[in-house]
Amino acid sequence: MRNGRLLPVLYIVSAGLTAVIAGPLLGALVGIGPRHLLYRDAVSTPRSYATDAALGIGDLPPRAVPQDWLVAIVSRVVDGGWFVVAVLLSALVFAGVGYGRLAHRLVPQAGRVGAVAAAVIALWNPFVAERLLQGHWGLLVGYAALAWIVVGVGDLVAAPSALRWCQLAGLVAVAGLTPTGSVLAAVVLVTACVAYGFRSRSVLGVVVIWIGSAAPWLVAALVGGAATTTGSAGVGAFGLRSEPWLGPLGTALGLGGIWNADAVPTSRTVGWAAVATGCLLVVVAIGAIQVWRDRVFRWLVVLALVVVILVVLSSFGPGRAVLEAVVDAAPGAGLLRDSQKFLALLMPAFAVAAAGVIVALRRLVPAGFALAAVILLVVAPLPDLAWGVGGAVRPVSFPAEWSAVARIVPADAGAVARWPSNTVRRYAFANEVSLDPAPRMLRAPVVESGRLTVDGQEIDPPSAAAVKVEKVLDTEGDPSELADLGVGWVLVDGDSPPARVARLDPVFTGDTLRLYQIDGAQTPKASSGARAAAVTAHVLWLAMILAGAAACAVQAVRAFRRTDSAG
């Protein structure tokens, strides 16, 4: 079956499932009601700015590059909250389409029904639910790109061309919206190249593509001022969290186990999680038997098994000790702490297996009944994924006082200190705890603590600059000492300003925010060389995406002309 007949079906099914999953966000997309995400790690603001922190060269490790920079650039034209919601919804749609295409490529005998089954399992699973609840919209973009990358490598091997090289480069760059997504893309690239028998002379091209796609965070790690290693205590805190009756192995195979127990659907907090995982594994096992002869599928299964073994071993005993040593010693290895993220690498095999189930069941029942059975086994055990994971993930509106503060604070009159200095905050207008939106909403750099505490244990220590500022704020004395540290503003949540500015008159007073100005401060900035290198890396990354999009457009026009000529 040609893609021309398959893709419309996949887009319709994936868009429908996305609407069911992320229904509360649809109003934001069409301009009705609130439009900003402020939910745990998901922070979007009407306008954000390309500060040193957004480029990854501030005082904290580059965890959200090039994601923050892209939002800052786009929010010059459109509302940043609308853009983030649009990207999240698009990621879900393209995840369904991509995994459906991959399944159809490897299991063509399953037809459109098999591709739809793959799309369903790719969208309706605990991994998607938990990452939505944690606010990892950028990671879901990388998750969506993985299947497209496998298909892209296959196309390139079958018929090498400049257009297909550009398409692959664009896909890998899209996956690299976050550093973790970039690592996921690298693993899938290697696996796909081996599975398809990629020519050794073309490997250099793949390596160059990946380095270019990862350039924003690689350059930031090299030229930025933040520490490049993170505390090994985070390995235990961020490791796989076993679900009821499943243990580490069952949890990993069921695509669950995010470290944050508050970011888990209710149905996965009780013994029902074992039933749901059993249903999922029945689908995968039956399908794998049907598709096992396919070489590419076997390599995807090998990848899935290796990932499961490593994730499980890293959750306890010697395996955890080894990972702690790696995180302590290797720059950037902190990406490995949240090991459950890497269960995304199971989905290529799972999606193809879902199509294999259709092949098996069609011998017994019509295709429609086979698809209904798969949907029942996948969707019914996880009912609370619907409607924003039970209504938890929904947009909010920022109070007017936030926009007022953003208009007052310029980019060149010193940094902004926050009080209290917590990294994670709770606002009355938000649905849950969240990261502080001030670093994205203000033009001036914000002194971010970076301190992270989980269950009373400090996982990440605060930055050195934040410690100095916090000590000064918490003591009485001349505010000019803050200016010496580059602080020109103090933004206070609530009615209790710190001792250092308590005697000053605020330049702005709102219902929940107070803003104080400190005269004589100079805005701290990264070196011009570091900033130029970071900007260049980000522009290269964006150029790869645009080149890939242009290549897709050219190919679509050619396909349309061929179809028109044949008609």
C-alpha positions as CSV (number, residue, x, y, z in Angstrom):
1,M,0.0,0.0,0.0
2,R,1.4,3.4,-0.9
3,N,2.0,6.1,1.7
4,G,-0.5,8.3,-0.2
5,R,-3.3,6.0,1.0
6,L,-1.8,5.3,4.4
7,L,-0.7,8.7,5.8
8,P,-4.2,10.3,5.7
9,V,-5.5,7.5,7.9
10,L,-2.6,7.7,10.3
11,Y,-2.9,11.5,10.6
12,I,-6.7,11.3,11.3
13,V,-6.3,8.5,13.9
14,S,-3.3,10.2,15.6
15,A,-5.0,13.6,15.6
16,G,-8.1,12.0,17.1
17,L,-6.1,10.2,19.9
18,T,-4.2,13.4,20.6
19,A,-7.5,15.3,21.0
20,V,-8.6,12.7,23.5
21,I,-5.3,12.7,25.4
22,A,-4.6,16.5,25.4
23,G,-8.2,17.8,25.2
24,P,-7.7,20.6,27.8
25,L,-5.0,22.1,25.6
26,L,-7.1,22.4,22.4
27,G,-8.6,25.7,23.5
28,A,-5.2,27.2,23.9
29,L,-4.3,26.2,20.3
30,V,-7.3,28.0,18.9
31,G,-7.0,31.0,21.1
32,I,-9.8,30.2,23.6
33,G,-9.1,30.5,27.3
34,P,-5.7,30.1,29.0
35,R,-2.8,29.2,26.8
36,H,0.3,28.8,29.0
37,L,1.7,25.6,30.6
38,L,3.0,26.0,34.1
39,Y,3.1,22.4,35.4
40,R,6.2,20.9,37.0
41,D,9.0,21.1,34.3
42,A,6.7,22.6,31.6
43,V,7.0,26.4,31.8
44,S,5.8,28.6,29.0
45,T,5.4,32.4,29.1
46,P,3.9,34.9,26.7
47,R,7.3,36.1,25.8
48,S,10.7,34.8,26.6
49,Y,14.2,36.0,25.8
50,A,17.5,34.6,24.5
51,T,19.5,35.2,27.7
52,D,22.7,33.4,28.5
53,A,20.6,30.8,30.5
54,A,18.5,30.1,27.4
55,L,21.7,29.5,25.5
56,G,22.9,27.1,28.2
57,I,25.9,29.3,29.2
58,G,24.5,30.6,32.5
59,D,25.3,29.3,36.0
60,L,23.3,26.1,35.6
61,P,23.9,23.0,33.4
62,P,22.4,23.2,29.9
63,R,19.4,21.0,30.6
64,A,16.9,22.8,28.3
65,V,18.8,23.7,25.2
66,P,18.1,24.4,22.5
67,Q,14.5,24.2,23.6
68,D,14.5,27.5,25.6
69,W,16.3,29.4,22.9
70,L,13.8,28.2,20.2
71,V,10.8,29.4,22.3
72,A,12.6,32.7,22.9
73,I,13.1,33.2,19.2
74,V,9.6,32.2,18.1
75,S,7.9,34.2,20.9
76,R,9.1,37.3,19.2
77,V,6.4,36.6,16.6
78,V,3.7,34.5,18.4
79,D,2.7,33.9,22.0
80,G,5.2,31.5,23.6
81,G,2.5,29.6,25.4
82,W,0.6,29.0,22.2
83,F,3.9,27.8,20.5
84,V,4.7,25.3,23.3
85,V,1.1,23.9,23.2
86,A,1.3,23.6,19.4
87,V,4.6,21.8,19.6
88,L,3.3,19.4,22.2
89,L,0.2,18.5,20.3
90,S,2.2,18.2,17.1
91,A,4.6,15.8,18.8
92,L,1.8,13.5,19.8
93,V,0.3,13.5,16.3
94,F,3.6,12.9,14.6
95,A,4.5,10.2,17.2
96,G,1.4,8.2,16.1
97,V,2.1,8.8,12.4
98,G,5.8,8.0,12.7
99,Y,5.4,4.7,14.6
100,G,2.5,3.8,12.3
101,R,4.7,4.3,9.3
102,L,7.5,2.3,10.8
103,A,5.2,-0.6,11.5
104,H,3.8,-0.5,8.0
105,R,7.3,-0.4,6.6
106,L,8.3,-3.6,8.5
107,V,5.0,-5.4,8.5
108,P,3.3,-4.4,5.2
109,Q,1.0,-7.5,5.4
110,A,-0.8,-5.9,8.4
111,G,-2.0,-3.1,6.1
112,R,-3.5,0.1,7.4
113,V,-5.1,-1.7,10.4
114,G,-1.6,-2.7,11.6
115,A,-0.3,0.8,11.2
116,V,-3.2,2.1,13.2
117,A,-2.6,-0.4,16.0
118,A,1.0,0.8,16.1
119,A,-0.1,4.4,16.3
120,V,-2.5,3.5,19.2
121,I,0.2,1.8,21.3
122,A,2.7,4.6,20.6
123,L,0.3,7.2,22.0
124,W,-1.6,5.4,24.7
125,N,1.0,4.2,27.2
126,P,2.4,5.0,30.6
127,F,5.5,6.6,29.2
128,V,3.5,9.3,27.5
129,A,1.2,9.8,30.5
130,E,4.1,10.2,33.0
131,R,6.1,12.5,30.8
132,L,3.0,14.7,30.3
133,L,2.5,14.8,34.0
134,Q,6.2,15.7,34.6
135,G,5.9,18.5,32.0
136,H,8.5,17.0,29.6
137,W,7.0,18.3,26.3
138,G,10.4,18.6,24.7
139,L,11.3,15.0,25.5
140,L,8.0,13.9,23.8
141,V,9.3,15.7,20.7
142,G,12.3,13.5,20.7
143,Y,10.2,10.4,21.4
144,A,8.1,11.2,18.4
145,A,11.1,11.6,16.1
146,L,12.6,8.1,16.9
147,A,10.4,6.1,14.5
148,W,10.9,8.7,11.7
149,I,14.6,8.4,12.1
150,V,14.5,4.6,11.7
151,V,12.4,5.0,8.5
152,G,14.7,7.8,7.3
153,V,17.8,5.6,7.6
154,G,16.0,2.8,5.7
155,D,15.0,5.3,2.9
156,L,18.6,6.5,2.7
157,V,20.0,3.0,2.4
158,A,17.4,2.1,-0.3
159,A,18.0,5.2,-2.4
160,P,20.7,7.6,-1.3
161,S,20.2,11.2,-2.3
162,A,21.0,14.7,-1.0
163,L,17.3,15.2,-0.2
164,R,17.2,12.1,2.0
165,W,20.4,13.2,3.8
166,C,18.8,16.5,4.5
167,Q,15.6,14.8,5.8
168,L,17.6,12.6,8.1
169,A,19.5,15.6,9.4
170,G,16.3,17.5,10.1
171,L,14.8,14.5,12.0
172,V,17.8,14.1,14.2
173,A,17.9,17.8,14.9
174,V,14.2,17.7,15.9
175,A,14.9,14.9,18.3
176,G,17.7,17.1,19.7
177,L,15.3,19.7,21.1
178,T,16.5,18.5,24.5
179,P,19.9,16.9,25.4
180,T,18.1,13.6,26.3
181,G,16.3,13.5,23.0
182,S,19.6,14.0,21.3
183,V,21.1,10.9,23.1
184,L,18.0,8.9,22.3
185,A,18.4,9.8,18.6
186,A,22.1,8.8,18.7
187,V,21.2,5.3,20.0
188,V,18.4,4.8,17.5
189,L,20.7,6.1,14.7
190,V,23.4,3.5,15.6
191,T,20.8,0.7,15.8
192,A,19.2,1.6,12.5
193,C,22.5,1.9,10.7
194,V,23.5,-1.6,11.9
195,A,20.0,-3.1,11.2
196,Y,19.9,-1.7,7.6
197,G,23.5,-2.6,6.9
198,F,24.6,1.0,6.4
199,R,27.7,1.4,4.3
200,S,30.8,2.2,6.3
201,R,31.7,5.2,4.1
202,S,28.4,6.8,5.0
203,V,28.9,6.5,8.8
204,L,30.9,9.7,8.8
205,G,27.9,11.6,7.5
206,V,25.7,10.2,10.2
207,V,28.3,11.2,12.9
208,V,28.5,14.7,11.5
209,I,24.7,15.0,11.5
210,W,24.4,13.9,15.1
211,I,27.2,16.3,16.2
212,G,25.5,19.2,14.4
213,S,22.1,18.3,16.0
214,A,23.7,18.1,19.5
215,A,25.9,21.2,19.0
216,P,23.8,23.5,21.2
217,W,24.3,21.5,24.4
218,L,27.7,20.2,23.5
219,V,29.0,23.7,23.0
220,A,27.2,25.0,26.1
221,A,28.9,22.3,28.2
222,L,32.3,23.3,26.8
223,V,32.1,27.1,27.0
224,G,29.5,27.6,29.7
225,G,30.3,28.6,33.3
226,A,28.2,25.8,34.9
227,A,29.5,22.6,36.5
228,T,29.5,19.8,34.0
229,T,29.0,17.0,36.5
230,T,26.1,16.5,38.9
231,G,25.8,14.8,42.2
232,S,25.6,11.0,42.2
233,A,22.8,11.3,44.9
234,G,20.4,11.9,42.0
235,V,20.9,8.4,40.7
236,G,18.9,6.9,43.5
237,A,16.4,9.7,43.6
238,F,15.8,9.7,39.8
239,G,16.1,6.0,39.2
240,L,13.3,3.7,38.1
241,R,10.5,3.5,40.7
242,S,8.9,0.1,40.9
243,E,5.1,-0.1,40.4
244,P,2.8,-2.3,42.6
245,W,3.3,-6.1,42.0
246,L,5.7,-5.6,39.2
247,G,9.2,-4.9,40.5
248,P,11.8,-3.2,38.4
249,L,11.7,-5.6,35.4
250,G,7.9,-5.6,35.1
251,T,7.8,-1.8,35.6
252,A,10.4,-1.2,32.8
253,L,8.7,-3.6,30.4
254,G,5.4,-1.8,31.1
255,L,6.9,1.6,30.2
256,G,6.2,3.0,33.6
257,G,8.3,3.8,36.7
258,I,9.0,7.6,36.5
259,W,11.0,8.7,39.6
260,N,8.3,11.3,40.7
261,A,5.5,9.4,42.4
262,D,3.3,12.5,42.0
263,A,3.6,12.3,38.2
264,V,1.9,9.0,37.9
265,P,-1.6,8.2,36.6
266,T,-3.8,6.9,39.4
267,S,-4.4,3.6,37.7
268,R,-0.6,2.9,37.9
269,T,-0.4,3.4,41.7
270,V,-2.3,0.2,42.6
271,G,-2.2,-3.4,41.6
272,W,-4.1,-2.6,38.4
273,A,-0.7,-1.6,37.0
274,A,0.3,-5.2,36.8
275,V,-2.9,-6.1,34.9
276,A,-2.3,-3.2,32.4
277,T,1.4,-4.3,31.9
278,G,0.3,-7.9,31.4
279,C,-2.2,-6.8,28.6
280,L,0.6,-4.7,27.0
281,L,3.1,-7.5,27.0
282,V,0.6,-10.0,25.6
283,V,0.3,-7.7,22.6
284,V,4.0,-7.3,22.2
285,A,4.8,-11.0,22.7
286,I,2.3,-12.2,20.1
287,G,3.3,-9.6,17.6
288,A,7.0,-10.2,18.1
289,I,6.6,-13.9,17.1
290,Q,4.9,-12.9,13.9
291,V,7.5,-10.4,12.9
292,W,10.7,-12.1,14.2
293,R,12.0,-12.9,10.7
294,D,12.5,-9.3,9.9
295,R,16.1,-8.3,10.4
296,V,15.4,-4.6,11.4
297,F,12.8,-5.7,13.9
298,R,15.2,-8.1,15.5
299,W,17.7,-5.3,16.0
300,L,14.9,-3.1,17.5
301,V,14.2,-5.9,19.9
302,V,17.8,-6.2,20.8
303,L,17.9,-2.5,21.5
304,A,14.8,-2.8,23.7
305,L,16.2,-5.7,25.7
306,V,19.5,-4.0,26.3
307,V,17.8,-0.8,27.5
308,V,15.5,-2.7,29.8
309,I,18.4,-4.6,31.3
310,L,20.5,-1.5,31.8
311,V,17.6,0.5,33.3
312,V,16.7,-2.3,35.7
313,L,20.3,-2.9,36.8
314,S,20.9,0.8,37.4
315,S,18.0,0.9,39.9
316,F,19.7,-1.1,42.7
317,G,22.9,-2.7,43.9
318,P,26.1,-2.8,41.9
319,G,24.4,-1.4,38.8
320,R,23.4,1.8,40.7
321,A,26.9,2.1,42.2
322,V,28.4,2.0,38.7
323,L,26.1,4.6,37.4
324,E,26.8,6.8,40.4
325,A,30.5,6.6,39.6
326,V,29.9,7.5,36.0
327,V,27.8,10.5,36.9
328,D,30.4,11.7,39.4
329,A,33.3,11.3,36.9
330,A,32.0,12.0,33.4
331,P,30.9,15.5,32.2
332,G,27.3,15.4,31.1
333,A,26.6,12.0,32.5
334,G,23.9,13.5,34.6
335,L,21.6,12.9,31.6
336,L,21.6,9.3,32.6
337,R,20.2,9.8,36.1
338,D,16.6,9.8,35.0
339,S,16.9,6.3,33.6
340,Q,13.2,5.8,32.9
341,K,13.5,8.3,30.1
342,F,15.4,5.8,28.1
343,L,12.4,3.4,28.0
344,A,11.3,5.5,25.0
345,L,13.7,3.3,23.1
346,L,11.4,0.3,23.6
347,M,8.6,1.9,21.5
348,P,10.0,1.2,18.0
349,A,9.9,-2.6,18.8
350,F,6.6,-2.3,20.6
351,A,4.9,-0.5,17.8
352,V,6.1,-2.9,15.1
353,A,4.9,-5.8,17.3
354,A,1.5,-4.2,17.6
355,A,1.2,-4.5,13.8
356,G,2.3,-8.1,14.1
357,V,-0.6,-8.9,16.4
358,I,-3.0,-7.8,13.6
359,V,-1.4,-10.3,11.3
360,A,-1.9,-13.1,13.8
361,L,-5.5,-12.1,14.8
362,R,-6.7,-11.7,11.2
363,R,-6.3,-15.4,10.7
364,L,-9.1,-15.8,13.3
365,V,-11.3,-12.7,13.0
366,P,-11.8,-9.8,10.6
367,A,-9.3,-7.0,10.6
368,G,-11.7,-4.6,12.4
369,F,-12.2,-7.1,15.3
370,A,-8.4,-7.6,15.5
371,L,-7.9,-3.8,15.8
372,A,-10.6,-3.6,18.4
373,A,-9.0,-6.3,20.5
374,V,-5.6,-4.5,20.4
375,I,-7.2,-1.2,21.4
376,L,-9.1,-2.9,24.2
377,L,-5.8,-4.4,25.6
378,V,-3.9,-1.1,25.3
379,V,-6.4,1.7,26.0
380,A,-8.8,0.2,28.6
381,P,-6.1,-0.6,31.2
382,L,-5.0,3.1,31.2
383,P,-8.3,5.1,31.2
384,D,-6.9,8.1,33.1
385,L,-4.6,9.1,30.2
386,A,-7.6,10.7,28.6
387,W,-8.3,14.5,28.9
388,G,-4.9,15.7,30.1
389,V,-4.2,12.7,32.2
390,G,-7.4,13.0,34.2
391,G,-7.6,16.8,33.8
392,A,-4.2,17.4,35.4
393,V,-2.4,18.9,32.4
394,R,-4.2,22.0,31.4
395,P,-3.1,25.6,30.5
396,V,-3.2,28.6,32.9
397,S,-3.2,32.3,32.6
398,F,-0.6,34.5,34.2
399,P,-1.9,37.3,36.4
400,A,-1.4,40.8,35.0
401,E,1.2,41.6,37.7
402,W,3.7,39.2,35.9
403,S,3.4,41.2,32.7
404,A,3.8,44.4,34.6
405,V,7.0,43.3,36.2
406,A,8.3,42.0,32.8
407,R,7.7,45.5,31.4
408,I,9.6,47.2,34.2
409,V,12.7,45.2,34.3
410,P,15.2,46.0,31.4
411,A,17.9,43.8,30.1
412,D,20.8,46.1,31.1
413,A,20.2,47.2,34.7
414,G,21.5,44.2,36.7
415,A,20.3,40.6,37.3
416,V,17.1,39.7,39.1
417,A,17.3,37.9,42.5
418,R,14.3,35.9,43.6
419,W,13.0,35.6,47.1
420,P,12.4,33.0,48.3
421,S,15.1,31.4,46.2
422,N,13.4,28.0,45.6
423,T,13.7,26.5,42.2
424,V,10.4,24.7,42.5
425,R,7.4,26.9,43.5
426,R,3.6,26.7,43.9
427,Y,1.4,29.4,42.6
428,A,-2.3,29.9,43.3
429,F,-3.0,30.3,39.6
430,A,-1.2,27.1,38.6
431,N,-2.4,23.5,38.7
432,E,0.7,22.1,40.4
433,V,4.1,22.9,41.6
434,S,6.3,24.2,38.8
435,L,9.7,25.7,38.0
436,D,10.0,29.4,38.4
437,P,8.7,31.2,35.3
438,A,10.7,34.4,36.0
439,P,14.0,33.3,34.2
440,R,12.0,32.9,31.0
441,M,9.6,35.8,31.4
442,L,12.2,38.6,32.2
443,R,14.7,40.2,29.8
444,A,17.3,40.4,32.5
445,P,19.2,37.3,33.7
446,V,17.7,35.7,36.8
447,V,19.9,34.4,39.6
448,E,18.7,30.8,39.6
449,S,19.5,28.6,42.6
450,G,19.4,25.3,40.9
451,R,19.0,23.6,44.3
452,L,16.9,20.5,44.0
453,T,15.6,18.6,47.0
454,V,13.8,15.3,46.7
455,D,12.2,13.7,49.8
456,G,14.2,16.0,52.0
457,Q,17.6,15.1,50.4
458,E,19.6,17.7,48.5
459,I,20.2,16.2,45.0
460,D,21.7,19.2,43.2
461,P,23.4,21.9,45.2
462,P,22.8,25.6,44.4
463,S,25.0,27.5,42.1
464,A,27.9,29.4,43.6
465,A,26.5,32.8,42.5
466,A,23.1,32.0,44.0
467,V,24.6,31.0,47.3
468,K,26.4,34.4,47.5
469,V,23.3,36.4,46.6
470,E,21.1,34.4,49.0
471,K,23.5,35.0,51.9
472,V,23.5,38.8,51.3
473,L,19.7,38.9,50.9
474,D,19.2,37.2,54.2
475,T,21.2,39.7,56.2
476,E,20.7,43.3,57.0
477,G,23.0,46.0,55.6
478,D,23.6,48.2,52.6
479,P,21.8,47.1,49.4
480,S,24.8,48.2,47.4
481,E,26.4,44.8,48.3
482,L,23.8,43.3,46.0
483,A,24.9,45.7,43.2
484,D,28.5,44.5,43.7
485,L,27.2,41.0,42.9
486,G,25.5,42.2,39.7
487,V,22.0,42.2,41.3
488,G,19.9,45.2,40.2
489,W,16.4,43.8,41.1
490,V,14.8,41.7,43.8
491,L,11.5,40.0,42.9
492,V,9.7,38.8,46.0
493,D,6.8,36.3,46.1
494,G,4.5,37.3,48.9
495,D,4.6,40.0,51.6
496,S,7.9,39.1,53.3
497,P,10.9,40.7,51.6
498,P,14.4,39.7,52.6
499,A,16.3,41.7,55.2
500,R,18.6,43.4,52.7
501,V,15.7,45.3,51.0
502,A,13.1,45.4,53.7
503,R,13.6,49.1,54.3
504,L,13.4,50.0,50.6
505,D,10.2,51.1,48.9
506,P,9.2,48.6,46.2
507,V,8.9,50.0,42.6
508,F,6.0,47.6,42.0
509,T,3.5,46.0,44.4
510,G,1.0,43.5,43.2
511,D,-1.2,40.9,44.8
512,T,1.6,38.3,45.1
513,L,4.7,40.0,43.6
514,R,6.9,42.8,44.9
515,L,9.8,44.3,42.9
516,Y,12.7,46.2,44.4
517,Q,15.4,48.0,42.5
518,I,19.1,48.2,43.5
519,D,21.0,51.1,41.9
520,G,24.4,50.8,40.3
521,A,24.3,47.2,39.2
522,Q,26.0,45.9,36.0
523,T,24.2,43.0,34.2
524,P,26.5,39.9,34.4
525,K,27.1,38.4,31.0
526,A,29.0,35.5,29.6
527,S,32.0,36.3,27.5
528,S,31.4,37.5,24.0
529,G,33.3,34.4,22.6
530,A,31.2,32.0,24.6
531,R,28.0,33.7,23.6
532,A,29.0,33.8,19.9
533,A,29.9,30.0,20.0
534,A,26.5,29.2,21.6
535,V,24.5,31.3,19.2
536,T,26.4,29.7,16.2
537,A,25.6,26.2,17.5
538,H,21.9,27.0,18.0
539,V,21.7,28.6,14.5
540,L,23.3,25.5,13.0
541,W,20.8,23.3,14.8
542,L,17.9,25.4,13.5
543,A,19.3,25.4,10.0
544,M,19.4,21.6,10.0
545,I,15.7,21.5,10.9
546,L,14.8,24.0,8.1
547,A,16.9,22.1,5.6
548,G,15.0,18.9,6.5
549,A,11.7,20.6,6.2
550,A,12.6,22.0,2.8
551,A,13.7,18.6,1.6
552,C,10.3,17.1,2.8
553,A,8.5,19.9,0.9
554,V,10.4,19.2,-2.3
555,Q,9.8,15.5,-2.0
556,A,6.1,16.1,-1.4
557,V,5.8,18.2,-4.5
558,R,7.5,15.6,-6.6
559,A,5.2,12.9,-5.3
560,F,2.2,15.1,-6.0
561,R,3.4,15.6,-9.6
562,R,3.9,11.9,-10.1
563,T,0.4,11.2,-8.8
564,D,-1.1,13.9,-11.0
565,S,0.7,12.6,-14.1
566,A,-0.4,9.1,-13.4
567,G,-4.0,10.3,-13.1
